[in-house]
Amino acid sequence: MHGTVAKKGKRWCAVVYEGLDDAGKQRRRWISAGARKADAERVLADLIRKKHEGEPLVSH
């Protein structure tokens, strides 16, 4: 699993790539992280760590 951070309006989000859907398009999950880029980077790192440790991710 990998991802990036992106600004959506005035808020920063962690964007997690979850593979391909049935139609072959990439699936992305956007998780709102706050008003600072550093917040989004922290959320992204935490989500990636949880995935590698086998913990369930948040559902949106």
N, CA, C and O atoms as a GROMACS GRO file, in nm:
protein
  240
    1MET      N    1   0.084  -0.117   0.000
    1MET     CA    2   0.000   0.000   0.000
    1MET      C    3   0.089   0.123   0.000
    1MET      O    4   0.193   0.126   0.065
    2HIS      N    5   0.046   0.223  -0.074
    2HIS     CA    6   0.118   0.348  -0.075
    2HIS      C    7   0.018   0.462  -0.088
    2HIS      O    8  -0.101   0.439  -0.110
    3GLY      N    9   0.066   0.584  -0.073
    3GLY     CA   10  -0.024   0.697  -0.081
    3GLY      C   11   0.053   0.828  -0.093
    3GLY      O   12   0.175   0.829  -0.111
    4THR      N   13  -0.021   0.935  -0.081
    4THR     CA   14   0.036   1.068  -0.091
    4THR      C   15  -0.052   1.162  -0.010
    4THR      O   16  -0.154   1.120   0.046
    5VAL      N   17  -0.012   1.288  -0.002
    5VAL     CA   18  -0.095   1.390   0.061
    5VAL      C   19  -0.136   1.490  -0.046
    5VAL      O   20  -0.060   1.516  -0.140
    6ALA      N   21  -0.255   1.544  -0.032
    6ALA     CA   22  -0.306   1.639  -0.131
    6ALA      C   23  -0.395   1.741  -0.060
    6ALA      O   24  -0.458   1.711   0.041
    7LYS      N   25  -0.399   1.860  -0.115
    7LYS     CA   26  -0.484   1.964  -0.060
    7LYS      C   27  -0.617   1.961  -0.133
    7LYS      O   28  -0.622   1.960  -0.256
    8LYS      N   29  -0.725   1.961  -0.056
    8LYS     CA   30  -0.860   1.959  -0.111
    8LYS      C   31  -0.934   2.077  -0.047
    8LYS      O   32  -0.978   2.069   0.068
    9GLY      N   33  -0.948   2.185  -0.123
    9GLY     CA   34  -1.004   2.307  -0.065
    9GLY      C   35  -0.903   2.368   0.030
    9GLY      O   36  -0.789   2.394  -0.008
   10LYS      N   37  -0.944   2.392   0.154
   10LYS     CA   38  -0.854   2.447   0.255
   10LYS      C   39  -0.796   2.341   0.347
   10LYS      O   40  -0.719   2.373   0.438
   11ARG      N   41  -0.831   2.215   0.323
   11ARG     CA   42  -0.787   2.107   0.411
   11ARG      C   43  -0.690   2.015   0.340
   11ARG      O   44  -0.692   2.002   0.218
   12TRP      N   45  -0.604   1.952   0.417
   12TRP     CA   46  -0.510   1.852   0.365
   12TRP      C   47  -0.566   1.714   0.390
   12TRP      O   48  -0.629   1.689   0.493
   13CYS      N   49  -0.543   1.624   0.296
   13CYS     CA   50  -0.592   1.487   0.305
   13CYS      C   51  -0.479   1.388   0.280
   13CYS      O   52  -0.384   1.417   0.208
   14ALA      N   53  -0.492   1.273   0.342
   14ALA     CA   54  -0.405   1.160   0.310
   14ALA      C   55  -0.480   1.079   0.205
   14ALA      O   56  -0.596   1.043   0.226
   15VAL      N   57  -0.414   1.050   0.092
   15VAL     CA   58  -0.476   0.974  -0.016
   15VAL      C   59  -0.407   0.839  -0.022
   15VAL      O   60  -0.287   0.831  -0.050
   16VAL      N   61  -0.483   0.734   0.007
   16VAL     CA   62  -0.428   0.599   0.012
   16VAL      C   63  -0.474   0.522  -0.111
   16VAL      O   64  -0.593   0.518  -0.142
   17TYR      N   65  -0.380   0.463  -0.182
   17TYR     CA   66  -0.411   0.382  -0.300
   17TYR      C   67  -0.434   0.238  -0.255
   17TYR      O   68  -0.350   0.179  -0.188
   18GLU      N   69  -0.550   0.182  -0.292
   18GLU     CA   70  -0.590   0.050  -0.243
   18GLU      C   71  -0.597  -0.055  -0.352
   18GLU      O   72  -0.662  -0.158  -0.334
   19GLY      N   73  -0.532  -0.033  -0.464
   19GLY     CA   74  -0.533  -0.133  -0.570
   19GLY      C   75  -0.634  -0.099  -0.678
   19GLY      O   76  -0.678   0.015  -0.690
   20LEU      N   77  -0.670  -0.199  -0.757
   20LEU     CA   78  -0.760  -0.180  -0.870
   20LEU      C   79  -0.899  -0.233  -0.838
   20LEU      O   80  -0.914  -0.332  -0.766
   21ASP      N   81  -1.002  -0.166  -0.893
   21ASP     CA   82  -1.137  -0.217  -0.878
   21ASP      C   83  -1.167  -0.315  -0.991
   21ASP      O   84  -1.078  -0.348  -1.070
   22ASP      N   85  -1.290  -0.362  -1.001
   22ASP     CA   86  -1.327  -0.462  -1.102
   22ASP      C   87  -1.313  -0.410  -1.245
   22ASP      O   88  -1.292  -0.489  -1.337
   23ALA      N   89  -1.324  -0.279  -1.263
   23ALA     CA   90  -1.313  -0.219  -1.397
   23ALA      C   91  -1.168  -0.186  -1.433
   23ALA      O   92  -1.142  -0.139  -1.544
   24GLY      N   93  -1.074  -0.211  -1.342
   24GLY     CA   94  -0.934  -0.184  -1.368
   24GLY      C   95  -0.889  -0.043  -1.332
   24GLY      O   96  -0.776  -0.005  -1.360
   25LYS      N   97  -0.979   0.035  -1.268
   25LYS     CA   98  -0.943   0.170  -1.227
   25LYS      C   99  -0.883   0.166  -1.086
   25LYS      O  100  -0.920   0.081  -1.004
   26GLN      N  101  -0.789   0.258  -1.060
   26GLN     CA  102  -0.729   0.263  -0.927
   26GLN      C  103  -0.830   0.310  -0.824
   26GLN      O  104  -0.905   0.404  -0.847
   27ARG      N  105  -0.830   0.242  -0.708
   27ARG     CA  106  -0.914   0.283  -0.596
   27ARG      C  107  -0.833   0.369  -0.503
   27ARG      O  108  -0.721   0.333  -0.466
   28ARG      N  109  -0.887   0.483  -0.466
   28ARG     CA  110  -0.821   0.574  -0.372
   28ARG      C  111  -0.917   0.604  -0.256
   28ARG      O  112  -1.038   0.617  -0.275
   29ARG      N  113  -0.861   0.614  -0.139
   29ARG     CA  114  -0.939   0.655  -0.022
   29ARG      C  115  -0.882   0.787   0.027
   29ARG      O  116  -0.763   0.798   0.055
   30TRP      N  117  -0.968   0.889   0.038
   30TRP     CA  118  -0.928   1.021   0.085
   30TRP      C  119  -0.967   1.033   0.232
   30TRP      O  120  -1.084   1.016   0.267
   31ILE      N  121  -0.869   1.061   0.318
   31ILE     CA  122  -0.895   1.078   0.460
   31ILE      C  123  -0.857   1.220   0.498
   31ILE      O  124  -0.740   1.258   0.487
   32SER      N  125  -0.954   1.298   0.541
   32SER     CA  126  -0.928   1.436   0.580
   32SER      C  127  -0.839   1.438   0.703
   32SER      O  128  -0.862   1.364   0.799
   33ALA      N  129  -0.735   1.524   0.700
   33ALA     CA  130  -0.637   1.520   0.807
   33ALA      C  131  -0.622   1.652   0.881
   33ALA      O  132  -0.562   1.653   0.989
   34GLY      N  133  -0.672   1.762   0.831
   34GLY     CA  134  -0.661   1.888   0.901
   34GLY      C  135  -0.613   2.000   0.812
   34GLY      O  136  -0.609   1.988   0.689
   35ALA      N  137  -0.577   2.110   0.875
   35ALA     CA  138  -0.541   2.232   0.802
   35ALA      C  139  -0.393   2.238   0.766
   35ALA      O  140  -0.352   2.329   0.694
   36ARG      N  141  -0.313   2.145   0.814
   36ARG     CA  142  -0.169   2.149   0.787
   36ARG      C  143  -0.123   2.026   0.710
   36ARG      O  144  -0.174   1.916   0.730
   37LYS      N  145  -0.026   2.047   0.623
   37LYS     CA  146   0.030   1.937   0.545
   37LYS      C  147   0.095   1.833   0.637
   37LYS      O  148   0.087   1.713   0.610
   38ALA      N  149   0.158   1.879   0.744
   38ALA     CA  150   0.223   1.787   0.838
   38ALA      C  151   0.122   1.692   0.902
   38ALA      O  152   0.155   1.576   0.928
   39ASP      N  153   0.000   1.740   0.926
   39ASP     CA  154  -0.105   1.654   0.981
   39ASP      C  155  -0.138   1.541   0.884
   39ASP      O  156  -0.153   1.425   0.924
   40ALA      N  157  -0.150   1.575   0.755
   40ALA     CA  158  -0.181   1.474   0.654
   40ALA      C  159  -0.068   1.374   0.640
   40ALA      O  160  -0.093   1.254   0.623
   41GLU      N  161   0.056   1.420   0.646
   41GLU     CA  162   0.170   1.328   0.638
   41GLU      C  163   0.172   1.232   0.755
   41GLU      O  164   0.206   1.115   0.739
   42ARG      N  165   0.135   1.281   0.873
   42ARG     CA  166   0.131   1.196   0.992
   42ARG      C  167   0.020   1.091   0.980
   42ARG      O  168   0.042   0.975   1.014
   43VAL      N  169  -0.097   1.131   0.931
   43VAL     CA  170  -0.208   1.038   0.912
   43VAL      C  171  -0.170   0.931   0.810
   43VAL      O  172  -0.195   0.813   0.831
   44LEU      N  173  -0.108   0.972   0.699
   44LEU     CA  174  -0.067   0.878   0.596
   44LEU      C  175   0.033   0.776   0.650
   44LEU      O  176   0.019   0.657   0.626
   45ALA      N  177   0.132   0.823   0.723
   45ALA     CA  178   0.233   0.732   0.780
   45ALA      C  179   0.167   0.633   0.877
   45ALA      O  180   0.203   0.516   0.879
   46ASP      N  181   0.072   0.681   0.956
   46ASP     CA  182   0.004   0.594   1.051
   46ASP      C  183  -0.080   0.488   0.979
   46ASP      O  184  -0.081   0.372   1.020
   47LEU      N  185  -0.149   0.526   0.871
   47LEU     CA  186  -0.229   0.431   0.795
   47LEU      C  187  -0.142   0.324   0.729
   47LEU      O  188  -0.178   0.207   0.729
   48ILE      N  189  -0.030   0.365   0.674
   48ILE     CA  190   0.061   0.269   0.610
   48ILE      C  191   0.119   0.174   0.714
   48ILE      O  192   0.130   0.054   0.688
   49ARG      N  193   0.156   0.226   0.830
   49ARG     CA  194   0.209   0.142   0.938
   49ARG      C  195   0.105   0.040   0.982
   49ARG      O  196   0.137  -0.078   0.999
   50LYS      N  197  -0.021   0.085   1.000
   50LYS     CA  198  -0.127  -0.007   1.041
   50LYS      C  199  -0.149  -0.117   0.938
   50LYS      O  200  -0.169  -0.233   0.973
   51LYS      N  201  -0.145  -0.081   0.812
   51LYS     CA  202  -0.165  -0.179   0.704
   51LYS      C  203  -0.056  -0.286   0.708
   51LYS      O  204  -0.084  -0.404   0.694
   52HIS      N  205   0.069  -0.243   0.726
   52HIS     CA  206   0.180  -0.339   0.728
   52HIS      C  207   0.177  -0.427   0.853
   52HIS      O  208   0.228  -0.539   0.852
   53GLU      N  209   0.118  -0.376   0.962
   53GLU     CA  210   0.108  -0.455   1.084
   53GLU      C  211  -0.017  -0.542   1.086
   53GLU      O  212  -0.037  -0.620   1.179
   54GLY      N  213  -0.102  -0.530   0.983
   54GLY     CA  214  -0.221  -0.614   0.974
   54GLY      C  215  -0.343  -0.560   1.045
   54GLY      O  216  -0.443  -0.630   1.056
   55GLU      N  217  -0.337  -0.437   1.094
   55GLU     CA  218  -0.452  -0.377   1.162
   55GLU      C  219  -0.553  -0.329   1.058
   55GLU      O  220  -0.514  -0.293   0.947
   56PRO      N  221  -0.681  -0.328   1.091
   56PRO     CA  222  -0.780  -0.276   0.997
   56PRO      C  223  -0.768  -0.125   0.983
   56PRO      O  224  -0.735  -0.056   1.079
   57LEU      N  225  -0.795  -0.074   0.863
   57LEU     CA  226  -0.792   0.069   0.838
   57LEU      C  227  -0.926   0.130   0.872
   57LEU      O  228  -1.026   0.060   0.885
   58VAL      N  229  -0.929   0.261   0.887
   58VAL     CA  230  -1.055   0.330   0.912
   58VAL      C  231  -1.146   0.316   0.791
   58VAL      O  232  -1.097   0.312   0.678
   59SER      N  233  -1.274   0.308   0.813
   59SER     CA  234  -1.365   0.299   0.699
   59SER      C  235  -1.439   0.430   0.684
   59SER      O  236  -1.492   0.485   0.780
   60HIS      N  237  -1.441   0.479   0.562
   60HIS     CA  238  -1.512   0.604   0.530
   60HIS      C  239  -1.616   0.577   0.426
   60HIS      O  240  -1.687   0.668   0.385
   0.00000   0.00000   0.00000
